Amino acid sequence: MKVGDIVKYYFPSPEDENKKYILAIISFISDSKLVLDCEDGTCMMISPKNYDRLELVRSLVPNESVLVA
């Protein structure tokens, strides 16, 4: 995954069974965290131990401006 990718982040223990995940765009990646700009306008920091909760939805192909699944 890379900056600009669209991902789903699955919540560990969702309070609302209808809201198990949130869509977001990866805005920053480092060795110690990944930052998501979420669809609801919030910003979320994810630690490496929770990277397994991310699912890639769409990725921006290098050198192209078209999104692919």
N, C-alpha and C positions, 0 to 999 in steps of 0.2 A: 504494500500500500504506500501511497505517496500523497503529498500535499495536493489538494484539489479533488481527491477521490470522494465519492459519495458512499457513505457506509450506514449500516444499521448497527446501533449499540443496544444489546439486549440487557435489560436491567436484571441484577442478581435476584432480587425478591420484589417483584412488582406489586405495589399496593392495589393497583387496578388491573385486573386480569385482561381487560381490553387494551391496555397500554403496556405491552411487554417489551417494546423497543422504541427507539427514537431515531429518526433519520438525521444525518448530519454530514457536513463537509469537513474533511481533515484540513485544518489551517496551520498546524505546526507539528513537527516531529523532532524529538531529541532522544538521547539514550535513556532518559529518565521519565519522559511523559509524551503523550500525544494529546493535542488540543483539538476539540471538535466544536464547530459552530453549528448549533442545533437548529432544527426547523422552527422551533418555538421561540427563537431569538436568544436563547441562553448559550453559554459557553461551558464546556465540560472538559476537565482534564482527566485523562485516563492513564493509570500507571501500567507498566509492562505486565504485571500479574493479571490484569484484566483484558489484555489484548485478545484473548481467546473469545471474548464476548462480542467482538467486532465481526461484521460480515460485509464484504465488499459488494456494493450494489452496482456502481458504475465507475469506470476509470477513464481518465483523459489519456488518450493515446499520445505518446510523445510526438512533437512536431505536427500535430493536427488539432483542429478545433472542434472535432466531432466526438461526442460521447458514445461509447460502445458498452454493451452489456457484458 
